[in-house]
Amino acid sequence: MIKRLFSLCVATFCTLSLLAQIGTRFPSERKVIKDPKTGVELVFLTSKSGTGDSKIYQTHNQWTSDGKWVVFRSDRVKGEAMAVNEETGDIVQITEGGFTGMLCVARKSMNLYIMRLAKNKKDERTGMEVVEINLERLFADSEIGKLKSKKNYERICGIIPAEMCSEGDMALDGSETMVYFRLDKEYARKMPIAEPIAENFGPRHMGAGPGGIGKMDLMTGKAEPVVAVHFKVGHIQGNPWHPGEVIFCWETGGKAPQRTWMVNADGTNLRPIYRETEHDWITHEAVISENELVIAMLGHRPIAGTANPKREGPGQEADWGPSGTKEYPTGIAVVNMRTRELTMEGQVDGDNFWHVAGSQDGHWVAGDDFARELWLIDRHTKERILLTAGHKTTARDHVHPTFKPDGTEIEIQSAMLSEDGRSMNICIVRLPQHLIDRYK
């Protein structure tokens, strides 16, 4: 009996060790359905409940450079990232040892860049390790079943000192030779800052400064500051088409005094992008081309002094001020980062666009609304097209659309097929062929 228990424990340990190895493959869960409301084809690349799947935030690239694999977060192996092949549905574990913050998928190579905690032999934290993972080599070995240890697929680019960086948010520069990260608050405090340090803004008591951005050279491992600012820095993006350009936001958990910002990688030319008023509630900005940033201008609050019904819940607190009503222009907007010109693309009737995206060819923008529907807008005609509806999500997460670089598909996350109605899966919404052909 003891021998059997020992054998069982060894077998279990071996199984868990195998599942934790980089390159481990999981069976396809791929399902193709027609949207019940619109008839648009939906390709669910994952479809199980309880696997903890979620897409990368919509500010970042989702596809590998060959266009075949979608990278996502998952708890299939706790704390590790996965990639799924669009055509076969094969799922491959692409990290080992965990990661923190954003997954940065390169556009010019088959590399993935991650951050993870760096520790010494005494298990003391020494900083943030930036790691490059060669996905081309990993996918090839995984397919033939001849996996090697993770050191054969990883390259440690360098370690950001603990006093410089304590959070895992990261973005890849357009040159793909460096990454950007958030500076620790106390580190930023020691740097020159042009404006008086901001206090918290709004009812969530967030946004107080200082904050800042740093960078690491991926070849030398040198980490250094870029800029310090008077507010809390939120999401960071590199401009894939304009190396040396960083886009970031003032994070308050809601309306910010000035949400969108950009700066050069050498710390020069710090400036707002869309210069908002107290009436604007700007959120979920994303770089969509060399010169353009798409933003959501929310109109989810009742206009004061009118017969509009009072609303309750997050985002409705009086402390947010007079912002976020349809008394002023709202919807999906695109800002030219060179000229600062703003173009309103459209708003959904009786509701609000929430998370937004755009195709890099300049033809389309897309957004999800508060009902978790996904809409497409033709930037030339302003035609508004419902692509898909009924995508349940959790209260803390949403559809979060992102265009594929070729403009033919949009990735979302959805609980439409989940047995529990909560567990999200990775879903590809294919644009109808007549829309793909419209501007060929």
C-alpha positions as a Markdown table, in Angstrom:
| # | Residue | x | y | z |
|---|---|---|---|---|
| 1 | Met | 0.0 | 0.0 | 0.0 |
| 2 | Ile | 2.8 | 2.4 | 1.0 |
| 3 | Lys | 4.6 | 1.5 | -2.3 |
| 4 | Arg | 1.5 | 2.3 | -4.3 |
| 5 | Leu | 1.0 | 5.6 | -2.5 |
| 6 | Phe | 4.7 | 6.5 | -3.2 |
| 7 | Ser | 4.3 | 5.6 | -6.9 |
| 8 | Leu | 1.1 | 7.7 | -7.1 |
| 9 | Cys | 2.9 | 10.7 | -5.5 |
| 10 | Val | 5.8 | 10.4 | -7.9 |
| 11 | Ala | 3.5 | 10.1 | -10.9 |
| 12 | Thr | 1.5 | 13.2 | -9.7 |
| 13 | Phe | 4.7 | 15.2 | -9.2 |
| 14 | Cys | 6.0 | 14.2 | -12.6 |
| 15 | Thr | 2.6 | 15.2 | -14.2 |
| 16 | Leu | 2.6 | 18.6 | -12.5 |
| 17 | Ser | 6.3 | 19.1 | -13.5 |
| 18 | Leu | 5.4 | 18.3 | -17.1 |
| 19 | Leu | 2.5 | 20.7 | -17.2 |
| 20 | Ala | 4.7 | 23.4 | -15.8 |
| 21 | Gln | 7.3 | 23.1 | -18.6 |
| 22 | Ile | 7.5 | 25.7 | -21.4 |
| 23 | Gly | 6.3 | 24.2 | -24.7 |
| 24 | Thr | 3.7 | 21.9 | -23.1 |
| 25 | Arg | 0.8 | 21.4 | -25.6 |
| 26 | Phe | -2.9 | 21.3 | -24.8 |
| 27 | Pro | -5.7 | 19.8 | -27.0 |
| 28 | Ser | -7.6 | 22.1 | -29.3 |
| 29 | Glu | -10.8 | 23.7 | -28.0 |
| 30 | Arg | -11.5 | 25.6 | -31.3 |
| 31 | Lys | -15.2 | 26.1 | -32.1 |
| 32 | Val | -16.6 | 28.0 | -35.0 |
| 33 | Ile | -20.2 | 29.4 | -34.7 |
| 34 | Lys | -22.4 | 32.0 | -36.3 |
| 35 | Asp | -23.4 | 34.9 | -34.1 |
| 36 | Pro | -27.1 | 34.3 | -33.3 |
| 37 | Lys | -28.0 | 38.0 | -33.9 |
| 38 | Thr | -25.8 | 39.0 | -36.8 |
| 39 | Gly | -24.7 | 35.9 | -38.5 |
| 40 | Val | -21.0 | 37.0 | -38.3 |
| 41 | Glu | -18.5 | 34.1 | -37.9 |
| 42 | Leu | -17.0 | 33.7 | -34.5 |
| 43 | Val | -14.0 | 31.5 | -33.9 |
| 44 | Phe | -13.6 | 30.6 | -30.3 |
| 45 | Leu | -10.0 | 29.6 | -29.9 |
| 46 | Thr | -10.6 | 28.5 | -26.3 |
| 47 | Ser | -14.0 | 27.3 | -25.0 |
| 48 | Lys | -13.5 | 25.7 | -21.6 |
| 49 | Ser | -14.8 | 27.1 | -18.3 |
| 50 | Gly | -12.6 | 27.7 | -15.4 |
| 51 | Thr | -9.3 | 28.1 | -17.3 |
| 52 | Gly | -8.8 | 31.8 | -16.5 |
| 53 | Asp | -8.3 | 32.9 | -20.1 |
| 54 | Ser | -8.0 | 36.6 | -20.9 |
| 55 | Lys | -6.5 | 38.5 | -23.8 |
| 56 | Ile | -3.7 | 41.0 | -23.6 |
| 57 | Tyr | -4.9 | 44.5 | -23.0 |
| 58 | Gln | -6.0 | 46.3 | -26.1 |
| 59 | Thr | -3.1 | 48.7 | -26.1 |
| 60 | His | -0.7 | 45.9 | -27.1 |
| 61 | Asn | -0.1 | 43.5 | -30.0 |
| 62 | Gln | -1.8 | 40.1 | -29.7 |
| 63 | Trp | -0.5 | 38.1 | -32.7 |
| 64 | Thr | 2.9 | 36.7 | -33.4 |
| 65 | Ser | 4.7 | 38.2 | -36.4 |
| 66 | Asp | 3.7 | 35.3 | -38.7 |
| 67 | Gly | 0.1 | 36.0 | -38.0 |
| 68 | Lys | -0.6 | 32.4 | -36.9 |
| 69 | Trp | -0.6 | 32.5 | -33.1 |
| 70 | Val | -2.6 | 34.5 | -30.6 |
| 71 | Val | -0.9 | 35.1 | -27.2 |
| 72 | Phe | -3.0 | 35.2 | -24.1 |
| 73 | Arg | -3.0 | 34.9 | -20.3 |
| 74 | Ser | -4.4 | 31.8 | -18.7 |
| 75 | Asp | -4.5 | 29.8 | -15.5 |
| 76 | Arg | -4.3 | 26.4 | -17.2 |
| 77 | Val | -0.9 | 26.4 | -15.7 |
| 78 | Lys | -1.1 | 29.0 | -12.9 |
| 79 | Gly | 0.8 | 32.2 | -13.7 |
| 80 | Glu | 1.9 | 31.2 | -17.2 |
| 81 | Ala | 1.1 | 32.6 | -20.6 |
| 82 | Met | -0.2 | 30.6 | -23.6 |
| 83 | Ala | -0.4 | 30.9 | -27.4 |
| 84 | Val | -3.1 | 29.3 | -29.5 |
| 85 | Asn | -2.8 | 28.6 | -33.3 |
| 86 | Glu | -5.7 | 30.2 | -35.2 |
| 87 | Glu | -6.0 | 27.4 | -37.7 |
| 88 | Thr | -5.3 | 24.2 | -35.7 |
| 89 | Gly | -6.5 | 25.4 | -32.3 |
| 90 | Asp | -3.3 | 23.9 | -30.7 |
| 91 | Ile | -2.5 | 25.6 | -27.4 |
| 92 | Val | 1.1 | 25.9 | -26.2 |
| 93 | Gln | 2.5 | 27.1 | -22.9 |
| 94 | Ile | 5.0 | 29.8 | -23.8 |
| 95 | Thr | 6.5 | 30.9 | -20.4 |
| 96 | Glu | 7.9 | 29.0 | -17.4 |
| 97 | Gly | 8.5 | 30.5 | -14.1 |
| 98 | Gly | 5.7 | 33.0 | -14.4 |
| 99 | Phe | 5.5 | 36.6 | -15.5 |
| 100 | Thr | 4.2 | 39.9 | -14.3 |
| 101 | Gly | 2.4 | 42.7 | -16.1 |
| 102 | Met | 2.0 | 43.0 | -19.8 |
| 103 | Leu | 2.9 | 40.4 | -22.4 |
| 104 | Cys | 4.8 | 42.1 | -25.2 |
| 105 | Val | 4.6 | 40.3 | -28.6 |
| 106 | Ala | 7.0 | 41.5 | -31.2 |
| 107 | Arg | 5.8 | 42.5 | -34.7 |
| 108 | Lys | 9.2 | 42.2 | -36.4 |
| 109 | Ser | 10.4 | 38.9 | -35.0 |
| 110 | Met | 8.9 | 35.7 | -33.4 |
| 111 | Asn | 9.9 | 37.0 | -29.9 |
| 112 | Leu | 7.9 | 37.5 | -26.7 |
| 113 | Tyr | 9.1 | 39.9 | -24.0 |
| 114 | Ile | 8.0 | 39.5 | -20.4 |
| 115 | Met | 8.9 | 40.8 | -16.9 |
| 116 | Arg | 9.3 | 38.6 | -13.8 |
| 117 | Leu | 10.6 | 39.1 | -10.3 |
| 118 | Ala | 14.4 | 38.7 | -10.0 |
| 119 | Lys | 15.7 | 37.2 | -6.7 |
| 120 | Asn | 19.1 | 36.3 | -5.3 |
| 121 | Lys | 20.1 | 33.0 | -3.7 |
| 122 | Lys | 18.6 | 34.1 | -0.4 |
| 123 | Asp | 15.2 | 34.5 | -2.2 |
| 124 | Glu | 15.4 | 38.3 | -1.8 |
| 125 | Arg | 13.9 | 40.5 | -4.5 |
| 126 | Thr | 16.6 | 42.3 | -6.5 |
| 127 | Gly | 14.5 | 43.8 | -9.2 |
| 128 | Met | 12.5 | 43.1 | -12.4 |
| 129 | Glu | 14.0 | 40.7 | -14.9 |
| 130 | Val | 13.2 | 41.4 | -18.6 |
| 131 | Val | 13.2 | 38.2 | -20.6 |
| 132 | Glu | 13.1 | 37.5 | -24.3 |
| 133 | Ile | 11.5 | 34.2 | -25.4 |
| 134 | Asn | 12.2 | 32.7 | -28.9 |
| 135 | Leu | 8.7 | 31.5 | -29.9 |
| 136 | Glu | 9.8 | 30.2 | -33.3 |
| 137 | Arg | 12.2 | 27.8 | -31.8 |
| 138 | Leu | 9.8 | 26.9 | -29.0 |
| 139 | Phe | 6.9 | 26.1 | -31.4 |
| 140 | Ala | 9.1 | 24.0 | -33.6 |
| 141 | Asp | 10.4 | 21.8 | -30.7 |
| 142 | Ser | 6.9 | 21.6 | -29.2 |
| 143 | Glu | 5.4 | 20.3 | -32.4 |
| 144 | Ile | 7.9 | 17.5 | -32.8 |
| 145 | Gly | 7.7 | 16.6 | -29.0 |
| 146 | Lys | 11.4 | 17.3 | -28.4 |
| 147 | Leu | 11.3 | 20.1 | -25.7 |
| 148 | Lys | 14.5 | 21.3 | -24.1 |
| 149 | Ser | 14.9 | 23.2 | -20.8 |
| 150 | Lys | 13.7 | 26.8 | -20.8 |
| 151 | Lys | 17.2 | 28.3 | -21.0 |
| 152 | Asn | 17.2 | 27.1 | -24.7 |
| 153 | Tyr | 14.3 | 29.4 | -25.5 |
| 154 | Glu | 15.0 | 32.3 | -23.1 |
| 155 | Arg | 17.4 | 35.2 | -23.0 |
| 156 | Ile | 17.7 | 37.4 | -19.9 |
| 157 | Cys | 18.0 | 40.9 | -21.4 |
| 158 | Gly | 18.7 | 42.5 | -18.0 |
| 159 | Ile | 17.5 | 43.3 | -14.5 |
| 160 | Ile | 15.8 | 46.6 | -13.7 |
| 161 | Pro | 16.9 | 47.5 | -10.1 |
| 162 | Ala | 14.2 | 47.1 | -7.4 |
| 163 | Glu | 14.4 | 50.8 | -6.5 |
| 164 | Met | 13.6 | 51.8 | -10.1 |
| 165 | Cys | 10.7 | 49.5 | -10.8 |
| 166 | Ser | 8.3 | 47.7 | -8.6 |
| 167 | Glu | 5.4 | 47.1 | -11.1 |
| 168 | Gly | 5.3 | 44.8 | -14.1 |
| 169 | Asp | 3.7 | 47.0 | -16.7 |
| 170 | Met | 5.9 | 47.1 | -19.9 |
| 171 | Ala | 5.7 | 48.2 | -23.5 |
| 172 | Leu | 7.9 | 47.4 | -26.5 |
| 173 | Asp | 9.4 | 50.3 | -28.5 |
| 174 | Gly | 8.7 | 50.4 | -32.3 |
| 175 | Ser | 12.4 | 49.6 | -32.9 |
| 176 | Glu | 12.0 | 46.5 | -30.8 |
| 177 | Thr | 15.5 | 47.2 | -29.3 |
| 178 | Met | 14.2 | 48.5 | -26.0 |
| 179 | Val | 11.2 | 48.3 | -23.6 |
| 180 | Tyr | 9.5 | 50.9 | -21.4 |
| 181 | Phe | 8.3 | 50.5 | -17.9 |
| 182 | Arg | 6.8 | 52.4 | -15.0 |
| 183 | Leu | 9.2 | 54.0 | -12.6 |
| 184 | Asp | 8.7 | 53.5 | -8.9 |
| 185 | Lys | 7.1 | 56.5 | -7.2 |
| 186 | Glu | 9.9 | 57.2 | -4.8 |
| 187 | Tyr | 12.5 | 56.9 | -7.6 |
| 188 | Ala | 10.5 | 59.4 | -9.7 |
| 189 | Arg | 10.3 | 61.8 | -6.7 |
| 190 | Lys | 14.1 | 62.3 | -6.9 |
| 191 | Met | 13.9 | 63.4 | -10.5 |
| 192 | Pro | 13.1 | 66.9 | -11.9 |
| 193 | Ile | 9.3 | 67.4 | -12.4 |
| 194 | Ala | 8.0 | 70.4 | -14.3 |
| 195 | Glu | 4.5 | 70.6 | -12.6 |
| 196 | Pro | 3.4 | 70.6 | -8.9 |
| 197 | Ile | 2.8 | 67.1 | -7.7 |
| 198 | Ala | -0.9 | 66.2 | -8.3 |
| 199 | Glu | -3.1 | 64.9 | -5.5 |
| 200 | Asn | -5.6 | 62.1 | -5.9 |
| 201 | Phe | -8.5 | 62.9 | -8.3 |
| 202 | Gly | -12.1 | 61.5 | -8.0 |
| 203 | Pro | -13.9 | 59.2 | -5.7 |
| 204 | Arg | -11.5 | 56.3 | -6.2 |
| 205 | His | -8.7 | 58.3 | -4.5 |
| 206 | Met | -6.2 | 57.5 | -7.3 |
| 207 | Gly | -3.9 | 59.5 | -9.6 |
| 208 | Ala | -1.6 | 61.2 | -7.1 |
| 209 | Gly | 2.0 | 61.7 | -8.3 |
| 210 | Pro | 4.7 | 61.5 | -8.9 |
| 211 | Gly | 5.1 | 58.8 | -11.5 |
| 212 | Gly | 7.5 | 58.2 | -14.4 |
| 213 | Ile | 8.7 | 56.0 | -17.2 |
| 214 | Gly | 12.0 | 54.2 | -17.6 |
| 215 | Lys | 13.5 | 52.2 | -20.5 |
| 216 | Met | 15.8 | 49.2 | -20.9 |
| 217 | Asp | 18.1 | 48.5 | -23.9 |
| 218 | Leu | 17.4 | 44.9 | -24.8 |
| 219 | Met | 20.9 | 44.2 | -26.0 |
| 220 | Thr | 23.0 | 45.8 | -23.3 |
| 221 | Gly | 20.5 | 45.5 | -20.4 |
| 222 | Lys | 21.1 | 49.1 | -19.4 |
| 223 | Ala | 18.1 | 50.5 | -17.5 |
| 224 | Glu | 17.6 | 54.3 | -17.1 |
| 225 | Pro | 14.8 | 56.8 | -16.6 |
| 226 | Val | 13.0 | 58.6 | -19.4 |
| 227 | Val | 10.9 | 61.1 | -17.6 |
| 228 | Ala | 9.2 | 61.9 | -14.3 |
| 229 | Val | 5.7 | 63.4 | -14.2 |
| 230 | His | 3.4 | 65.0 | -11.6 |
| 231 | Phe | 0.8 | 62.2 | -11.7 |
| 232 | Lys | 0.3 | 58.5 | -11.5 |
| 233 | Val | 1.3 | 56.8 | -14.7 |
| 234 | Gly | -1.1 | 54.1 | -16.0 |
| 235 | His | -0.9 | 52.1 | -19.3 |
| 236 | Ile | 2.2 | 52.6 | -21.4 |
| 237 | Gln | 2.5 | 52.0 | -25.1 |
| 238 | Gly | 5.3 | 52.2 | -27.7 |
| 239 | Asn | 4.3 | 53.4 | -31.1 |
| 240 | Pro | 5.0 | 50.4 | -33.4 |
| 241 | Trp | 5.4 | 52.7 | -36.4 |
| 242 | His | 7.4 | 55.4 | -34.8 |
| 243 | Pro | 10.4 | 54.2 | -32.8 |
| 244 | Gly | 11.4 | 56.3 | -29.8 |
| 245 | Glu | 7.9 | 57.4 | -29.0 |
| 246 | Val | 6.1 | 56.6 | -25.8 |
| 247 | Ile | 2.3 | 57.0 | -25.2 |
| 248 | Phe | 0.9 | 56.8 | -21.7 |
| 249 | Cys | -1.9 | 57.9 | -19.4 |
| 250 | Trp | -2.8 | 59.6 | -16.1 |
| 251 | Glu | -4.5 | 56.8 | -14.2 |
| 252 | Thr | -7.3 | 57.8 | -11.7 |
| 253 | Gly | -9.6 | 54.8 | -12.1 |
| 254 | Gly | -12.0 | 57.0 | -14.1 |
| 255 | Lys | -12.0 | 60.6 | -15.4 |
| 256 | Ala | -8.5 | 62.2 | -15.3 |
| 257 | Pro | -7.7 | 65.9 | -15.5 |
| 258 | Gln | -5.6 | 65.1 | -18.6 |
| 259 | Arg | -5.7 | 61.5 | -19.6 |
| 260 | Thr | -3.5 | 61.1 | -22.7 |
| 261 | Trp | 0.3 | 61.9 | -22.9 |
| 262 | Met | 3.3 | 61.2 | -25.0 |
| 263 | Val | 7.1 | 61.7 | -24.7 |
| 264 | Asn | 10.2 | 60.9 | -26.7 |
| 265 | Ala | 12.4 | 58.1 | -25.5 |
| 266 | Asp | 15.1 | 60.5 | -24.6 |
| 267 | Gly | 12.8 | 62.4 | -22.3 |
| 268 | Thr | 12.1 | 65.4 | -24.5 |
| 269 | Asn | 8.9 | 66.8 | -25.8 |
| 270 | Leu | 6.6 | 65.7 | -23.0 |
| 271 | Arg | 3.1 | 66.8 | -24.0 |
| 272 | Pro | -0.6 | 66.0 | -23.8 |
| 273 | Ile | -2.2 | 64.4 | -26.8 |
| 274 | Tyr | -5.9 | 65.3 | -26.7 |
| 275 | Arg | -6.2 | 68.4 | -24.5 |
| 276 | Glu | -9.4 | 67.6 | -22.8 |
| 277 | Thr | -11.8 | 69.9 | -20.9 |
| 278 | Glu | -13.6 | 69.3 | -17.6 |
| 279 | His | -16.5 | 67.9 | -19.6 |
| 280 | Asp | -14.5 | 65.2 | -21.4 |
| 281 | Trp | -14.2 | 61.7 | -19.9 |
| 282 | Ile | -11.4 | 60.1 | -21.9 |
| 283 | Thr | -10.4 | 56.5 | -21.6 |
| 284 | His | -8.9 | 53.3 | -23.3 |
| 285 | Glu | -6.6 | 55.1 | -25.7 |
| 286 | Ala | -4.7 | 52.9 | -28.2 |
| 287 | Val | -2.2 | 53.7 | -30.9 |
| 288 | Ile | -3.6 | 52.5 | -34.3 |
| 289 | Ser | -1.2 | 53.9 | -36.8 |
| 290 | Glu | 2.0 | 56.0 | -37.0 |
| 291 | Asn | 0.1 | 59.2 | -36.4 |
| 292 | Glu | -3.2 | 58.2 | -34.8 |
| 293 | Leu | -4.5 | 57.5 | -31.3 |
| 294 | Val | -8.1 | 56.1 | -30.9 |
| 295 | Ile | -9.9 | 57.1 | -27.7 |
| 296 | Ala | -13.3 | 56.6 | -26.1 |
| 297 | Met | -15.1 | 59.7 | -25.1 |
| 298 | Leu | -17.7 | 58.5 | -22.5 |
| 299 | Gly | -21.2 | 59.8 | -22.2 |
| 300 | His | -22.5 | 57.5 | -19.5 |
| 301 | Arg | -23.7 | 60.1 | -17.0 |
| 302 | Pro | -27.0 | 62.0 | -16.9 |
| 303 | Ile | -27.0 | 65.7 | -17.9 |
| 304 | Ala | -27.5 | 67.9 | -14.9 |
| 305 | Gly | -30.8 | 69.7 | -14.6 |
| 306 | Thr | -32.7 | 67.6 | -17.2 |
| 307 | Ala | -35.3 | 64.8 | -16.9 |
| 308 | Asn | -32.7 | 62.1 | -17.5 |
| 309 | Pro | -33.1 | 59.4 | -14.9 |
| 310 | Lys | -30.6 | 59.3 | -12.1 |
| 311 | Arg | -28.1 | 56.5 | -12.4 |
| 312 | Glu | -26.3 | 54.6 | -9.7 |
| 313 | Gly | -23.0 | 52.7 | -9.5 |
| 314 | Pro | -19.4 | 53.1 | -10.4 |
| 315 | Gly | -18.7 | 56.2 | -12.6 |
| 316 | Gln | -21.8 | 58.0 | -11.4 |
| 317 | Glu | -20.4 | 59.6 | -8.3 |
| 318 | Ala | -20.7 | 63.4 | -8.1 |
| 319 | Asp | -17.0 | 63.7 | -7.3 |
| 320 | Trp | -16.2 | 63.1 | -10.9 |
| 321 | Gly | -17.5 | 66.5 | -11.7 |
| 322 | Pro | -19.5 | 67.6 | -14.8 |
| 323 | Ser | -17.7 | 65.1 | -17.2 |
| 324 | Gly | -19.1 | 62.1 | -19.1 |
| 325 | Thr | -22.5 | 63.4 | -20.4 |
| 326 | Lys | -23.9 | 63.6 | -23.9 |
| 327 | Glu | -24.3 | 67.3 | -23.6 |
| 328 | Tyr | -21.0 | 67.4 | -25.3 |
| 329 | Pro | -19.5 | 65.2 | -28.1 |
| 330 | Thr | -19.0 | 61.5 | -27.1 |
| 331 | Gly | -18.2 | 58.2 | -28.8 |
| 332 | Ile | -15.2 | 56.8 | -30.6 |
| 333 | Ala | -12.7 | 59.5 | -31.6 |
| 334 | Val | -9.3 | 59.5 | -33.4 |
| 335 | Val | -6.6 | 62.1 | -32.5 |
| 336 | Asn | -3.7 | 62.9 | -34.9 |
| 337 | Met | -0.7 | 63.0 | -32.6 |
| 338 | Arg | 1.2 | 65.4 | -35.0 |
| 339 | Thr | -1.5 | 68.0 | -35.7 |
| 340 | Arg | -3.7 | 67.3 | -32.5 |
| 341 | Glu | -6.8 | 67.3 | -34.8 |
| 342 | Leu | -9.7 | 65.3 | -33.4 |
| 343 | Thr | -12.1 | 63.3 | -35.6 |
| 344 | Met | -15.4 | 62.0 | -34.1 |
| 345 | Glu | -16.1 | 58.6 | -35.7 |
| 346 | Gly | -19.5 | 57.7 | -34.1 |
| 347 | Gln | -21.5 | 56.8 | -31.0 |
| 348 | Val | -23.9 | 54.0 | -30.3 |
| 349 | Asp | -27.6 | 55.0 | -29.8 |
| 350 | Gly | -28.8 | 55.0 | -26.2 |
| 351 | Asp | -25.5 | 53.5 | -24.9 |
| 352 | Asn | -21.8 | 54.2 | -24.9 |
| 353 | Phe | -18.7 | 52.9 | -26.5 |
| 354 | Trp | -16.3 | 51.8 | -23.8 |
| 355 | His | -13.1 | 50.0 | -25.2 |
| 356 | Val | -11.9 | 51.0 | -28.6 |
| 357 | Ala | -9.6 | 49.9 | -31.4 |
| 358 | Gly | -8.8 | 50.8 | -35.0 |
| 359 | Ser | -7.3 | 49.1 | -38.1 |
| 360 | Gln | -3.9 | 50.4 | -39.1 |
| 361 | Asp | -5.0 | 50.8 | -42.8 |
| 362 | Gly | -7.2 | 53.8 | -41.7 |
| 363 | His | -10.6 | 52.3 | -42.8 |
| 364 | Trp | -12.2 | 51.0 | -39.6 |
| 365 | Val | -12.6 | 51.7 | -35.9 |
| 366 | Ala | -14.4 | 49.3 | -33.5 |
| 367 | Gly | -15.7 | 49.5 | -30.0 |
| 368 | Asp | -17.6 | 47.5 | -27.4 |
| 369 | Asp | -20.5 | 49.1 | -25.5 |
| 370 | Phe | -21.8 | 48.7 | -22.0 |
| 371 | Ala | -24.1 | 45.8 | -23.2 |
| 372 | Arg | -20.9 | 43.9 | -24.3 |
| 373 | Glu | -21.9 | 44.3 | -28.0 |
| 374 | Leu | -19.1 | 44.8 | -30.6 |
| 375 | Trp | -19.6 | 47.5 | -33.3 |
| 376 | Leu | -17.6 | 48.4 | -36.4 |
| 377 | Ile | -17.6 | 51.9 | -37.9 |
| 378 | Asp | -16.5 | 52.8 | -41.4 |
| 379 | Arg | -14.2 | 55.8 | -41.0 |
| 380 | His | -15.1 | 57.1 | -44.5 |
| 381 | Thr | -18.9 | 56.8 | -44.5 |
| 382 | Lys | -19.4 | 56.7 | -40.7 |
| 383 | Glu | -21.6 | 53.6 | -41.2 |
| 384 | Arg | -22.1 | 51.8 | -38.0 |
| 385 | Ile | -22.3 | 48.0 | -38.1 |
| 386 | Leu | -23.2 | 45.6 | -35.3 |
| 387 | Leu | -20.8 | 42.7 | -35.6 |
| 388 | Thr | -21.7 | 40.5 | -32.6 |
| 389 | Ala | -23.7 | 40.6 | -29.3 |
| 390 | Gly | -24.3 | 38.6 | -26.2 |
| 391 | His | -20.7 | 38.4 | -25.0 |
| 392 | Lys | -21.0 | 38.1 | -21.2 |
| 393 | Thr | -18.0 | 39.1 | -19.2 |
| 394 | Thr | -17.2 | 39.6 | -15.6 |
| 395 | Ala | -17.8 | 42.8 | -13.8 |
| 396 | Arg | -14.1 | 43.5 | -13.7 |
| 397 | Asp | -13.3 | 42.6 | -17.3 |
| 398 | His | -14.8 | 43.4 | -20.7 |
| 399 | Val | -14.8 | 42.5 | -24.4 |
| 400 | His | -11.6 | 44.6 | -25.1 |
| 401 | Pro | -11.4 | 44.5 | -29.0 |
| 402 | Thr | -8.1 | 44.5 | -30.8 |
| 403 | Phe | -7.6 | 44.4 | -34.6 |
| 404 | Lys | -5.4 | 41.9 | -36.3 |
| 405 | Pro | -2.6 | 43.8 | -38.1 |
| 406 | Asp | -4.1 | 42.9 | -41.5 |
| 407 | Gly | -7.5 | 44.4 | -40.5 |
| 408 | Thr | -9.5 | 41.3 | -41.3 |
| 409 | Glu | -10.2 | 40.1 | -37.7 |
| 410 | Ile | -10.9 | 41.5 | -34.3 |
| 411 | Glu | -9.9 | 39.6 | -31.1 |
| 412 | Ile | -12.2 | 39.8 | -28.1 |
| 413 | Gln | -12.7 | 37.9 | -24.9 |
| 414 | Ser | -16.1 | 36.4 | -24.1 |
| 415 | Ala | -18.1 | 34.2 | -21.8 |
| 416 | Met | -20.7 | 33.4 | -24.5 |
| 417 | Leu | -19.9 | 29.7 | -24.5 |
| 418 | Ser | -19.0 | 29.2 | -20.9 |
| 419 | Glu | -21.1 | 26.9 | -18.8 |
| 420 | Asp | -20.9 | 29.2 | -15.8 |
| 421 | Gly | -21.6 | 32.3 | -17.8 |
| 422 | Arg | -18.5 | 34.0 | -16.3 |
| 423 | Ser | -15.3 | 32.2 | -17.5 |
| 424 | Met | -13.9 | 34.1 | -20.5 |
| 425 | Asn | -12.5 | 32.6 | -23.6 |
| 426 | Ile | -10.5 | 33.9 | -26.5 |
| 427 | Cys | -12.6 | 34.7 | -29.5 |
| 428 | Ile | -11.9 | 35.9 | -33.1 |
| 429 | Val | -14.5 | 37.9 | -34.8 |
| 430 | Arg | -14.0 | 37.7 | -38.6 |
| 431 | Leu | -15.1 | 40.7 | -40.6 |
| 432 | Pro | -17.6 | 39.7 | -43.3 |
| 433 | Gln | -15.9 | 39.3 | -46.7 |
| 434 | His | -17.8 | 42.1 | -48.3 |
| 435 | Leu | -16.4 | 44.5 | -45.7 |
| 436 | Ile | -12.9 | 43.2 | -46.2 |
| 437 | Asp | -13.3 | 43.7 | -49.9 |
| 438 | Arg | -14.7 | 47.2 | -49.6 |
| 439 | Tyr | -11.4 | 49.0 | -49.7 |
| 440 | Lys | -9.2 | 46.6 | -51.5 |
